[in-house]
Amino acid sequence: MLAALLPNIWFFAAAAAVTYAADWYLHQRGSYLINRLGKVRAGLSIRFLVRELMLVLLLARLGLAEEPLFYTAVACFLIFYGLQAPHGAVATLIRLRRTMPVVTRNVDLNAVRIPDAPPGALLRRAGEKVLHLDIPAMAGILIAAGTGEDAVGYAGAALSLLLAFAYVAALLPYLRRGRLVPSAAAVLKAVDTWLREYQPTVVLYFSGSNESAYQGNMWLETMARVEGRPLIVMRERGLVTQLAETSVPVLCVPAGTHLMNLDLSTVRVCLYPANVGKNIHILRVPTMKHVFIGHGDSDKLASVNPYSKVYDEVWTAGRAGRDRYALADVGIRDEDIVEVGRPQLEPIKSWTGTARNPIPTVLYAPTWEGWDDNSGNTSLLLAGENIVRRLLAADDPVRIVYKPHPFTGIRSRTARAVDAKIRAMLGKAAAERAAEPRWTAEAERTAADRSAAQAELVRIEARLAELAAVGRADGDEAEESRVSLADPVRQAEVAQLRAAWNDAYWRSFGWWEHRTVVGPQPRLYDCFNESDAMVSDISSVVSDFIASGKPYAVTDSAALGAEEFKRQNTAVRAGVILSNSAEELDELLAAVADPAADTLAGARRELKTYLLGPDEPTSMEQFNAAVRALAAKAEARNAGVAQRLGDQPIAVPDREAAPDGAATTEAEAGAVADPGALAVSGGAVAGVAPEAAVEAAAETAVVEGTSPAR
């Protein structure tokens, strides 16, 4: 605006270029500022329009308001913005008509024809792209205003309009019926057909935010090994892309009405890893048994949530989970709790008693800040920096691997700031260590192996990307649902590559180098195997780490005192208790350095059995046994209901069996002769055909909780 008011053409051109570049950069980064600008009515279209209005103002200030170039600019921008409506409408219609009511993986939807998606270049950020087509007009008119060559301005305006028309025209063919996905009814019918053929028996039901994807991912391997025919049911489209590789069929059904109408009659056991509101959409199904399995076993209050009363059973890892519910007294009956171990912990390697490398590795894995301001939620806020600082200053050097919780900082700015400080501390310490002669010599000695590991990582990641690219690169979620079918050969190769990737990752940097680990890879359990000790908070991380048998420390962030902290939290009773100053870390480091100084080794072995269950039978065997037992209960329940409501005949008065030996009345005799006149359940249903009478009696029984025979 300042450049237009001066007026200065070249200043205006530079300012326009900066604003174009800034918009592009912010959109590329997915900046939250874009969202904020939209909230204050400075959205994308408005920003482009204002820039074009400033150009019109510039022309007026240059004394060109009566020239054909001025009218050309005004007419061009009016027509250009007129084209935004049909372009937006067509692009939106294509997206809506290609949005299926479900997103699937490993589900055969050949019963419906799903055509290829339009090229991604046309639909991806379409609104932003079409607005940028004003650049030829802006550039041409500016050049014309500065040089007097109006033809350049006319050519630029014509080119912008031509490109905008061409963009709309390129989208129109994809509105044809043959280029769109079938109707929601047709797709849901195909899904029901597939369900009847596949006949799933065990469902993992998962819902949550994108950050909570790990809660479902941790159960994928277990579901792949569960007895029966497993199925994963999800509710959020965004979570499907967060799902790890699996051979189990996946069905994402965002709409509750669609889910409640799916044919899940063969399912006997439904497993829930999280307590979320959308659970109600499948909890209402009585033909299956519902089980809360959680996404970790810890002493957090979430592990004794009163909401668990809605489930038929609650499965815990070991005896500790059962006792935890008993102490909490939140209404969970002891007979409804089943101990199944933790099948996910099989990849965790047991401690040999000595460090893996010449110097020990200590994993710092704090939990997140939680939804409230309880100081005991996470050690980050009060102790995080002290823990890292003391580990860095230890008499004997250690390597630190820092793996923050995926939720860290989503609610607390303070937690986010401390997380950033710890990452910076480790980065600085790693740089300083790299400059020390001892580590420089070690780096030179291992340079070839580390370079080979880095090259191996590049090769593996490239191959994994190839294997992950199922179908065309431009495919949308509808097309991916069509082509994403289980391939045992591909999945076996992916599993092998994942293991090789993990090995190469840890070899790609020195065993003395501090590291911050974020993202899904390497997994938390891989960090367990790489470390010799761990510092954490009250969470399932501690319970899981106990499976390794390695020394660990837990921070008493709420300053309860060691004895009270142990009394309230079972999982810390075989660990070193840290105050917020972290001065007790020497005890943990001593246990790692010298087995003779590890006075808690025996306590850890006992606590492992108490928290996670016995080693024999294996957790997977225990889990499958629990699935079989609960499926049998569901079958028994369904058979009983069928007998009461469908198979049991309606009692009919008999002349010979009339009370006191009296004959039936003429009305009763007529009722016997004409079953359509029967009165069922004490007159609740009268004058109906036998089938309708049974059906009405069944409805009454469901509502009143009684049997029609009563």
VOGU-3710 file (C-alpha; in Angstrom, 3 decimals, decimal comma):
1> mlaallpniw> 0,000/0,000/0,000  2,839/2,377/0,798  4,442/1,660/-2,575  1,105/2,320/-4,311  0,566/5,614/-2,480  4,067/6,999/-3,152  3,773/5,767/-6,049  6,841/3,649/-6,839  6,534/0,805/-9,340  9,733/-1,029/-8,458
11> ffaaaaavty> 9,118/-0,751/-4,730  5,624/-2,152/-5,400  7,046/-5,026/-7,474  9,506/-5,949/-4,722  6,818/-5,784/-2,036  4,453/-7,923/-4,133  7,181/-10,518/-4,668  7,827/-10,657/-0,916  4,133/-11,185/-0,121  3,810/-13,929/-2,747
21> aadwylhqrg> 6,880/-15,675/-1,343  5,685/-15,281/2,265  2,288/-16,799/1,471  3,896/-19,732/-0,327  6,352/-20,316/2,531  3,680/-20,237/5,243  1,478/-22,668/3,328  4,398/-25,015/2,694  5,161/-25,094/6,418  1,494/-25,474/7,345
31> sylinrlgkv> 1,939/-22,487/9,638  -0,752/-21,856/12,238  -0,537/-18,187/11,227  -2,499/-19,100/8,092  -5,336/-20,327/10,299  -5,170/-17,185/12,450  -5,299/-14,904/9,414  -8,434/-16,679/8,263  -10,019/-16,167/11,680  -9,561/-12,373/11,419
41> raglsirflv> -10,992/-12,306/7,887  -7,626/-12,043/6,194  -7,828/-15,392/4,465  -6,051/-16,477/1,309  -8,543/-15,026/-1,187  -8,701/-11,703/0,659  -4,920/-11,379/0,704  -4,709/-11,881/-3,072  -7,614/-9,505/-3,675  -6,037/-6,774/-1,534
51> relmlvllla> -2,773/-7,095/-3,455  -4,654/-6,706/-6,747  -6,583/-3,692/-5,391  -3,258/-2,130/-4,435  -2,160/-2,547/-8,062  -5,308/-0,738/-9,212  -4,502/2,023/-6,680  -0,951/2,224/-8,026  -2,258/2,702/-11,571  -4,547/5,495/-10,389
61> rlglaeeplf> -1,720/7,245/-8,491  0,409/7,015/-11,636  -2,256/8,989/-13,528  -3,389/6,021/-15,610  -6,991/5,967/-14,346  -8,329/7,080/-17,737  -6,107/4,744/-19,758  -7,195/1,425/-21,328  -4,594/-0,360/-19,191  -6,462/0,696/-16,050
71> ytavacflif> -9,786/-0,648/-17,310  -8,072/-3,806/-18,523  -6,662/-4,428/-15,025  -10,027/-3,855/-13,341  -11,902/-6,055/-15,829  -9,251/-8,780/-15,624  -9,363/-9,019/-11,844  -13,186/-8,949/-11,770  -13,384/-11,831/-14,258  -10,528/-13,637/-12,508
81> yglqaphgav> -12,377/-13,529/-9,200  -15,593/-14,493/-10,932  -13,863/-17,728/-11,939  -12,999/-18,552/-8,337  -16,601/-19,572/-7,600  -16,960/-22,249/-10,323  -13,408/-23,457/-9,670  -14,049/-23,810/-5,934  -17,423/-25,443/-6,528  -16,057/-28,005/-8,982
91> atlirlrrtm> -13,021/-28,854/-6,818  -15,224/-29,223/-3,724  -17,749/-31,395/-5,565  -15,013/-33,701/-6,823  -13,609/-34,098/-3,301  -17,035/-34,723/-1,807  -18,038/-37,211/-4,495  -14,745/-39,061/-4,099  -15,033/-39,236/-0,318  -16,201/-42,701/0,641
101> pvvtrnvdln> -18,073/-43,344/3,904  -15,229/-45,681/4,900  -11,463/-45,870/4,495  -10,035/-49,359/4,329  -6,783/-51,274/4,336  -6,497/-54,975/3,498  -10,213/-55,093/2,620  -11,283/-56,318/-0,816  -13,735/-53,775/-2,254  -13,867/-55,215/-5,761
111> avripdappg> -17,646/-55,366/-5,413  -17,713/-51,627/-6,163  -15,858/-49,839/-8,920  -13,510/-47,170/-7,574  -11,925/-45,215/-10,454  -8,509/-43,593/-10,316  -8,289/-40,273/-8,526  -7,764/-37,025/-10,466  -4,119/-35,943/-10,746  -2,907/-34,595/-7,441
121> allrragekv> -1,605/-31,489/-9,201  -5,207/-30,451/-9,900  -6,748/-30,968/-6,460  -3,890/-30,629/-4,000  -4,136/-27,077/-2,550  -6,294/-26,142/-5,533  -7,504/-22,828/-4,077  -3,962/-21,613/-3,507  -2,875/-22,668/-6,998  -5,675/-20,971/-8,898
131> lhldipamag> -5,133/-17,705/-7,022  -1,468/-17,713/-7,982  -2,537/-17,657/-11,632  -2,888/-13,875/-11,243  0,920/-13,554/-11,373  1,097/-13,124/-15,179  -1,492/-10,317/-14,987  0,258/-8,622/-12,041  3,663/-8,832/-13,713  2,418/-7,771/-17,155
141> iliaagtged> 0,474/-4,761/-15,868  3,404/-3,607/-13,718  5,785/-3,838/-16,675  3,310/-1,990/-18,877  2,887/0,762/-16,274  6,649/1,180/-15,985  7,556/1,002/-19,672  4,450/2,288/-21,411  4,165/-0,949/-23,406  0,471/-1,628/-22,792
151> avgyagaals> 0,571/-4,753/-24,955  2,577/-6,518/-22,246  -0,172/-5,751/-19,737  -2,889/-6,998/-22,083  -0,933/-10,184/-22,740  -0,403/-10,803/-19,014  -4,096/-10,283/-18,237  -5,137/-12,550/-21,094  -2,724/-15,248/-19,958  -4,050/-15,195/-16,363
161> lllafayvaa> -7,653/-15,498/-17,543  -6,767/-18,212/-20,033  -4,984/-20,244/-17,339  -7,899/-19,826/-14,919  -10,411/-20,959/-17,561  -8,139/-23,898/-18,428  -7,913/-24,919/-14,761  -11,708/-25,048/-14,436  -12,002/-26,886/-17,751  -9,392/-29,453/-16,650
171> llpylrrgrl> -11,451/-30,264/-13,545  -14,823/-30,642/-15,258  -14,250/-34,137/-16,749  -13,742/-35,523/-13,240  -17,342/-34,679/-12,395  -18,574/-37,376/-14,754  -20,268/-40,283/-13,009  -17,657/-42,714/-14,288  -14,847/-40,756/-12,578  -16,539/-40,608/-9,162
181> vpsaaavlka> -16,787/-43,259/-6,467  -20,071/-45,112/-5,943  -22,688/-43,795/-3,563  -22,329/-44,249/0,181  -25,087/-46,874/0,143  -23,275/-48,933/-2,497  -19,948/-48,769/-0,662  -21,505/-49,708/2,683  -23,318/-52,600/1,021  -19,983/-53,824/-0,362
191> vdtwlreyqp> -18,407/-53,532/3,085  -21,245/-55,552/4,618  -20,788/-58,186/1,902  -17,087/-58,386/2,718  -17,869/-58,616/6,441  -20,253/-61,512/5,840  -17,565/-63,317/3,855  -14,682/-62,568/6,220  -16,757/-63,045/9,415  -14,501/-61,172/11,872
201> tvvlyfsgsn> -14,462/-62,522/15,418  -12,131/-60,126/17,284  -12,145/-56,334/16,829  -9,648/-53,725/17,998  -11,685/-50,518/18,217  -9,649/-47,323/18,192  -10,444/-43,610/18,185  -8,435/-40,526/19,089  -6,310/-37,629/17,880  -3,405/-37,918/15,468
211> esayqgnmwl> -0,997/-37,741/18,413  -2,628/-40,801/19,972  -1,863/-43,113/17,025  0,751/-44,902/19,124  -2,020/-46,234/21,367  -3,415/-48,291/18,514  -0,095/-49,073/16,857  1,185/-50,833/19,962  -1,529/-53,490/19,542  -1,074/-54,199/15,812
221> etmarvegrp> 1,395/-57,061/16,195  -0,777/-58,633/18,894  -3,841/-58,409/16,657  -1,906/-60,060/13,814  -1,230/-63,040/16,115  -4,584/-63,264/17,886  -6,688/-66,381/17,389  -9,708/-66,004/15,156  -10,288/-63,450/12,410  -9,128/-60,025/13,611
231> livmrerglv> -10,393/-56,655/12,410  -9,296/-53,122/13,304  -12,103/-50,554/13,412  -11,106/-46,890/13,477  -13,086/-43,660/13,523  -10,812/-40,841/12,302  -9,637/-40,624/8,691  -6,453/-38,820/9,705  -5,418/-41,739/11,898  -5,374/-44,196/8,997
241> tqlaetsvpv> -2,263/-42,578/7,561  -0,676/-42,762/11,037  -1,286/-46,494/11,263  1,806/-48,685/11,082  2,200/-51,544/8,614  -0,197/-54,401/9,376  -1,680/-57,441/7,681  -4,918/-57,133/9,677  -7,952/-55,718/7,811  -8,607/-52,091/8,757
251> lcvpagthlm> -11,990/-50,408/8,528  -12,233/-46,685/9,297  -15,867/-45,586/9,703  -16,058/-41,881/10,643  -19,870/-41,614/10,896  -21,482/-43,163/13,955  -24,676/-43,986/12,041  -22,708/-45,939/9,430  -20,828/-47,854/12,105  -23,995/-48,747/13,976
261> nldlstvrvc> -25,507/-50,130/10,773  -22,555/-52,360/9,843  -23,053/-56,098/10,061  -20,747/-57,042/12,962  -22,894/-59,985/14,017  -19,975/-62,438/13,866  -17,774/-60,413/16,233  -17,574/-61,920/19,701  -14,827/-59,865/21,377  -14,176/-56,124/21,021
271> lypanvgkni> -10,967/-54,678/22,479  -10,570/-51,013/23,475  -7,113/-49,466/23,989  -8,486/-46,066/25,080  -11,463/-44,577/26,908  -12,997/-42,155/24,405  -16,521/-40,901/23,790  -16,922/-42,636/20,436  -16,638/-46,028/22,136  -20,382/-45,782/22,782
281> hilrvptmkh> -21,128/-46,406/19,097  -19,987/-50,014/19,378  -20,428/-50,584/23,114  -24,152/-50,645/22,377  -23,826/-53,963/20,507  -24,875/-56,756/22,919  -23,831/-59,720/20,763  -20,139/-59,124/21,475  -18,222/-58,845/24,737  -16,356/-55,609/25,384
291> vfighgdsdk> -12,890/-55,455/26,947  -10,720/-52,562/28,053  -7,094/-53,425/27,312  -5,619/-49,918/27,619  -2,448/-48,607/26,049  -0,157/-49,283/28,957  -0,155/-50,571/32,515  0,840/-47,976/35,106  -0,017/-46,384/38,437  -1,557/-43,350/36,734
301> lasvnpyskv> -5,154/-42,539/37,652  -6,090/-43,355/34,045  -5,383/-47,015/34,855  -8,260/-47,086/37,360  -10,774/-44,978/35,450  -14,367/-45,507/36,716  -15,452/-45,461/33,063  -14,094/-49,011/32,898  -17,393/-50,188/34,426  -18,974/-50,047/30,953
311> ydevwtagra> -16,873/-52,994/29,756  -17,613/-56,654/30,338  -14,020/-57,264/31,371  -10,846/-55,314/32,081  -7,603/-57,015/31,071  -4,475/-56,164/33,010  -0,897/-57,312/32,614  -0,461/-58,864/36,050  -1,707/-59,033/39,604  -0,793/-55,394/40,191
321> grdryaladv> -3,551/-54,198/37,862  -6,135/-56,243/39,751  -4,977/-54,895/43,102  -4,912/-51,367/41,722  -8,627/-51,501/40,914  -9,418/-53,041/44,290  -7,617/-50,236/46,126  -9,222/-47,538/43,967  -12,714/-48,951/44,667  -14,235/-47,487/41,505
331> girdedivev> -16,801/-50,237/40,969  -14,809/-52,758/38,916  -15,607/-56,258/40,178  -12,675/-58,558/40,797  -14,268/-61,349/38,723  -14,339/-58,984/35,717  -10,562/-58,515/35,745  -8,398/-60,910/33,730  -4,596/-61,021/33,815  -3,207/-61,518/30,307
341> grpqlepiks> 0,352/-60,245/30,495  1,743/-57,778/27,957  2,233/-59,432/24,535  3,915/-56,282/23,181  6,898/-56,749/25,490  8,320/-59,790/23,704  10,847/-57,683/21,705  12,391/-56,362/24,944  15,716/-58,060/25,647  16,705/-59,073/29,176
351> wtgtarnpip> 19,690/-57,419/30,817  22,956/-59,332/30,844  24,267/-57,473/33,896  26,837/-55,415/32,001  26,707/-52,345/29,776  26,356/-52,904/26,013  29,134/-50,426/25,211  32,300/-49,154/26,904  30,218/-46,429/28,540  26,625/-46,978/29,738
361> tvlyaptweg> 23,611/-45,506/27,960  20,903/-43,931/30,118  17,465/-43,453/28,574  15,488/-40,439/29,793  11,841/-41,031/28,811  9,572/-38,613/30,679  5,827/-38,728/30,281  3,797/-35,689/29,201  2,262/-32,945/31,340  -1,279/-34,372/31,407
371> wddnsgntsl> -4,565/-32,511/31,169  -4,262/-30,874/34,582  -1,530/-29,024/36,471  -0,647/-31,845/38,841  3,071/-31,477/39,554  3,412/-35,256/39,709  2,473/-35,789/36,072  5,900/-35,267/34,528  9,460/-34,729/35,687  10,121/-32,309/32,815
381> llagenivrr> 8,747/-29,247/34,571  10,709/-29,405/37,827  13,415/-32,025/37,395  14,050/-32,494/33,666  16,955/-30,079/33,308  18,478/-31,255/36,609  18,378/-34,884/35,474  20,120/-34,152/32,184  22,612/-31,775/33,786  23,650/-34,335/36,426
391> llaaddpvri> 23,974/-37,115/33,854  26,176/-34,886/31,706  28,319/-34,028/34,738  28,669/-37,629/36,004  32,148/-38,629/37,226  32,254/-41,458/34,700  30,899/-40,528/31,264  27,529/-41,815/30,132  25,572/-41,450/26,925  22,066/-39,977/27,145
401> vykphpftgi> 19,213/-41,004/24,870  16,286/-38,623/25,333  12,856/-39,760/24,103  10,037/-37,382/25,105  6,395/-38,449/25,115  4,578/-37,721/21,803  2,108/-35,477/23,688  4,828/-33,341/25,286  3,955/-29,655/25,049  0,502/-29,999/23,502
411> rsrtaravda> -1,051/-28,333/26,556  1,767/-26,729/28,552  4,025/-24,094/27,034  6,375/-24,575/29,966  6,763/-28,267/29,173  7,363/-27,422/25,524  10,030/-24,892/26,500  11,814/-27,327/28,851  11,747/-29,990/26,137  13,438/-27,535/23,764
421> kiramlgkaa> 16,059/-26,661/26,424  16,909/-30,324/27,015  17,316/-30,925/23,295  19,604/-27,900/23,106  21,619/-29,100/26,126  22,155/-32,499/24,523  23,052/-30,954/21,188  25,660/-28,721/22,823  27,043/-31,586/24,929  27,296/-33,803/21,839
431> aeraaeprwt> 29,244/-31,094/19,990  31,607/-30,588/22,934  32,177/-34,324/23,282  32,937/-34,607/19,558  35,788/-32,130/20,029  37,433/-34,033/22,917  40,545/-36,048/21,942  39,249/-39,306/23,409  36,067/-39,256/21,366  37,773/-37,823/18,293
441> aeaertaadr> 40,070/-40,835/18,186  37,127/-43,194/18,647  35,236/-41,402/15,893  38,147/-41,875/13,492  38,418/-45,558/14,391  34,700/-46,234/13,780  34,195/-43,821/10,884  34,017/-46,547/8,249  31,417/-48,567/10,133  29,276/-45,492/10,823
451> saaqaelvri> 29,455/-44,424/7,184  28,431/-47,902/6,084  25,501/-47,823/8,530  24,388/-44,424/7,230  24,518/-45,700/3,659  22,538/-48,753/4,778  19,904/-46,466/6,303  19,522/-44,585/3,027  19,163/-47,844/1,101  16,636/-49,301/3,549
461> earlaelaav> 14,555/-46,125/3,682  14,450/-45,963/-0,106  13,272/-49,567/-0,292  10,699/-49,015/2,447  9,385/-46,014/0,529  9,034/-48,198/-2,567  7,139/-50,853/-0,637  4,911/-48,245/1,006  3,983/-46,727/-2,361  1,009/-48,962/-3,097
471> gradgdeaee> -0,766/-47,689/-6,191  -0,176/-44,343/-7,898  1,572/-41,460/-6,159  -1,449/-39,225/-6,902  -4,000/-41,629/-5,423  -6,501/-40,305/-2,864  -7,862/-42,260/0,101  -10,604/-43,853/-2,039  -8,056/-45,192/-4,520  -5,771/-46,336/-1,679
481> srvsladpvr> -8,690/-48,252/-0,159  -9,053/-50,055/-3,485  -5,403/-51,051/-3,861  -4,217/-51,434/-0,240  -4,499/-55,191/0,098  -2,360/-57,422/2,288  0,665/-58,901/0,560  2,430/-61,457/2,796  5,632/-61,311/0,755  5,780/-57,526/0,917
491> qaevaqlraa> 4,961/-57,468/4,627  7,651/-60,030/5,406  10,179/-57,880/3,566  8,998/-54,771/5,410  9,426/-56,518/8,774  12,927/-57,627/7,817  13,833/-54,127/6,640  12,472/-52,548/9,826  14,732/-54,751/11,928  17,709/-53,964/9,685
501> wndaywrsfg> 16,869/-50,252/9,855  16,874/-50,308/13,640  20,270/-51,997/13,740  21,727/-49,566/11,201  20,259/-46,557/13,017  22,141/-47,259/16,249  25,345/-48,012/14,339  25,073/-44,819/12,294  26,369/-42,698/15,175  28,877/-43,336/17,909
511> wwehrtvvgp> 28,027/-45,272/21,050  29,272/-42,208/22,971  27,039/-39,656/21,190  24,050/-38,196/23,014  20,825/-38,529/21,069  17,294/-37,117/21,022  14,833/-39,639/19,588  11,432/-38,453/18,336  8,851/-39,903/15,995  7,676/-43,503/15,633
521> qprlydcfne> 11,122/-44,877/14,727  13,095/-46,106/16,526  10,405/-47,432/18,824  10,463/-47,019/22,576  11,273/-50,708/23,044  14,242/-50,337/20,685  15,479/-47,572/22,984  15,005/-49,974/25,929  17,243/-52,530/24,244  19,911/-49,941/23,448
531> sdamvsdiss> 20,023/-48,511/26,971  21,496/-49,877/30,208  19,292/-47,891/32,593  16,314/-45,556/32,438  14,964/-42,462/34,163  11,214/-41,885/33,790  7,976/-40,906/35,532  4,822/-42,642/36,701  3,600/-44,170/33,440  3,407/-47,473/31,593
541> vvsdfiasgk> 6,958/-46,837/30,379  8,256/-47,845/33,807  6,197/-51,036/33,948  7,314/-51,998/30,450  10,975/-51,259/31,173  10,854/-53,581/34,186  10,492/-56,438/31,676  14,158/-55,854/30,745  15,375/-56,350/34,308  17,627/-53,290/33,996
551> pyavtdsaal> 18,094/-50,663/36,751  15,757/-47,694/36,582  14,884/-44,507/38,444  11,564/-42,710/38,818  11,172/-39,039/39,704  9,018/-38,062/42,677  8,003/-34,800/41,015  5,236/-34,099/43,526  7,758/-34,365/46,416  5,748/-36,973/48,312
561> gaeefkrqnt> 8,853/-38,482/49,869  10,373/-41,844/48,977  8,247/-43,982/51,309  4,935/-42,372/50,427  5,862/-42,385/46,743  6,487/-46,132/46,890  3,302/-46,739/48,844  1,186/-44,996/46,228  2,987/-46,343/43,138  3,736/-50,036/42,834
571> avragvilsn> 6,038/-49,780/39,825  8,613/-47,611/41,628  9,275/-50,042/44,491  12,282/-51,663/42,820  13,752/-48,460/41,429  15,812/-45,512/42,605  13,568/-42,665/43,741  14,722/-39,282/42,489  13,896/-35,946/44,049  13,500/-32,941/41,781
581> saeeldella> 17,169/-32,124/42,329  18,060/-35,561/40,867  20,951/-35,887/43,324  20,157/-39,605/43,791  21,278/-40,406/40,255  24,654/-41,609/41,512  22,927/-44,655/42,997  21,477/-45,564/39,594  24,812/-45,073/37,814  26,581/-47,191/40,415
591> avadpaadtl> 24,126/-50,075/39,857  24,821/-49,928/36,110  28,593/-49,823/36,539  28,907/-52,611/39,128  26,452/-55,523/39,555  27,585/-55,812/43,187  26,221/-52,320/43,822  22,864/-53,211/42,284  20,976/-53,926/45,503  17,544/-53,826/43,831
601> agarrelkty> 18,091/-56,604/41,260  16,110/-59,191/43,242  13,289/-56,744/43,924  13,038/-56,015/40,182  12,624/-59,706/39,386  9,792/-60,069/41,917  8,134/-56,854/40,773  8,295/-57,955/37,144  6,111/-60,985/37,896  3,716/-58,925/39,999
611> llgpdeptsm> 3,308/-56,189/37,372  3,531/-58,135/34,127  2,528/-61,663/35,054  4,498/-64,913/34,857  6,850/-65,768/32,003  5,030/-69,058/31,427  2,665/-69,400/29,710  3,704/-66,585/27,397  1,715/-63,369/27,301  0,423/-64,192/23,826
621> eqfnaavral> -0,822/-67,567/25,052  -2,528/-65,887/28,005  -4,052/-63,272/25,702  -5,428/-65,855/23,298  -6,817/-67,914/26,169  -8,658/-64,829/27,434  -10,041/-64,184/23,935  -11,294/-67,776/23,669  -12,912/-67,693/27,106  -14,695/-64,399/26,478
631> aakaearnag> -15,816/-65,457/22,992  -17,355/-68,566/24,591  -19,235/-66,325/27,033  -20,535/-64,236/24,148  -21,680/-67,354/22,303  -23,431/-68,652/25,406  -25,155/-65,320/25,945  -26,307/-65,113/22,316  -27,586/-68,689/22,344  -29,529/-68,020/25,529
641> vaqrlgdqpi> -31,095/-64,859/24,147  -32,002/-66,629/20,897  -33,684/-69,405/22,832  -35,614/-67,010/25,047  -36,687/-64,650/22,300  -36,912/-66,813/19,194  -36,873/-70,551/19,724  -39,062/-70,856/22,818  -42,724/-71,473/21,872  -45,488/-69,237/23,185
651> avpdreaapd> -47,523/-70,948/25,905  -51,119/-71,690/24,781  -53,979/-72,458/27,260  -54,981/-76,114/27,111  -58,572/-77,267/27,748  -57,489/-80,292/29,746  -54,982/-78,257/31,788  -57,337/-75,473/32,810  -57,114/-74,432/36,495  -59,223/-76,455/38,912
661> gaatteaeag> -60,087/-78,845/36,093  -62,576/-76,341/34,639  -63,137/-76,188/30,907  -61,937/-73,147/29,074  -64,397/-70,464/28,177  -65,730/-70,066/24,678  -63,473/-67,015/24,204  -60,419/-69,001/25,315  -61,371/-71,896/23,069  -61,648/-69,472/20,198
671> avadpgalav> -58,207/-68,161/20,995  -56,800/-71,669/20,861  -58,499/-72,287/17,532  -57,287/-68,907/16,222  -53,693/-68,228/17,323  -53,971/-64,777/15,812  -56,153/-63,805/18,752  -53,551/-64,747/21,385  -52,730/-62,320/24,141  -49,012/-62,347/24,891
681> sggavagvap> -47,337/-61,332/28,177  -50,405/-60,594/30,148  -52,295/-58,785/27,420  -49,379/-56,637/26,277  -49,809/-57,823/22,678  -53,210/-58,945/21,463  -54,879/-59,871/18,215  -51,661/-60,405/16,238  -50,203/-63,213/14,194  -47,919/-65,670/16,011
691> eaaveaaaet> -44,729/-64,316/14,384  -45,637/-60,772/15,304  -46,565/-61,886/18,804  -43,140/-63,447/19,331  -41,420/-60,352/17,931  -43,450/-58,028/20,136  -42,783/-60,211/23,147  -39,084/-60,076/22,384  -39,170/-56,272/22,253  -40,958/-56,170/25,593
701> avvegtspar> -38,419/-58,550/27,082  -35,481/-56,413/25,948  -36,979/-53,274/27,459  -38,158/-54,847/30,707  -35,233/-57,234/31,111  -37,530/-60,267/31,271  -38,193/-63,357/29,219  -41,353/-63,556/27,057  -42,174/-66,781/28,902  -42,731/-64,735/32,041
//
